[in-house]
Amino acid sequence: MFNSYTSAIVKLGNIFEEACSHSENFSKEAKLLVDIAKNANILNPWFTEVNILESYQAWGRALAPQKVEQFMARYGKPTLSSKKVGIISAGNIPLVGLHDILCVILSGYSSIIKLSGRDGGLTKLVTNILITIEPSLKDRISYADDRLTGYDAIIATGSNNSARYFEYYFAKYPHIIRKNRNGVALLSGNEQVSNLPFWVTIFFLLWTWVVEMYPSSMFQRVTTSQPFLKLSNR
């Protein structure tokens, strides 16, 4: 079963790369990704077409066959579990919750996903494509439209303020709760106003570079965290 899951994830990576290839003959799935990249900014003005395509490109490279194989070789093939992991996803970056979803799948658990209202439909489209590739994942990926229920563990991403509520509300469950992340940009003072769009692009590319270069470290946050080791041993 896990061979089919990893194969589906690799195929998803191929579709990501196809979607940003400027081809005139897209597959149906790649065409859906291209179309939503053009329209996602209606729901979230920060999700520009350029930034979404950059995210596709980064994920296409991160899900290359050799990288997925290296990851699975490091952690091995877990046993399929009936446990369910609730995922509360942010909406500040295109496909920001995708690595959590993939980690849950590759850890042998089912996911119940609560999306941000500003996700723009991207995450649900990508998981639908993944289910199209591997139909058995339909039973392991679900969405909560209202209140999140029926979970055995939680991965929640939000602000420092929302994290306080998450920590209280999910205290009795194994959990990973992420707060604000801050960075510092050092400027010399000689920058030109005309160069500001360039720097905005650079800051976004730094994030996509992390996805591309360190996918295993992202996966590791979920698969090797002590709460999830406890979950698997219950």
Secondary structure, DSSP 8 states (H G I E B T S, - for coil): -HHHHHHHHHHHHHHHHHHTTT-SS--HHHHHHHHHHHHGGGT-TT--HHHHHHHHHHHHHHT-HHHHHHHHHHH------S-EEEEE---SSTTTTHHHHHHHHHTT-EEEEE--TTSTTHHHHHHHHHHHHSGGGGGTEEE-SSS--S-SEEEEE--HHHHHHHHHHTTTS-EEEE----------S---GGGHHHHHHHHHHHHHHHHHH-HHHHHHHHHT-HHHHHHHT-
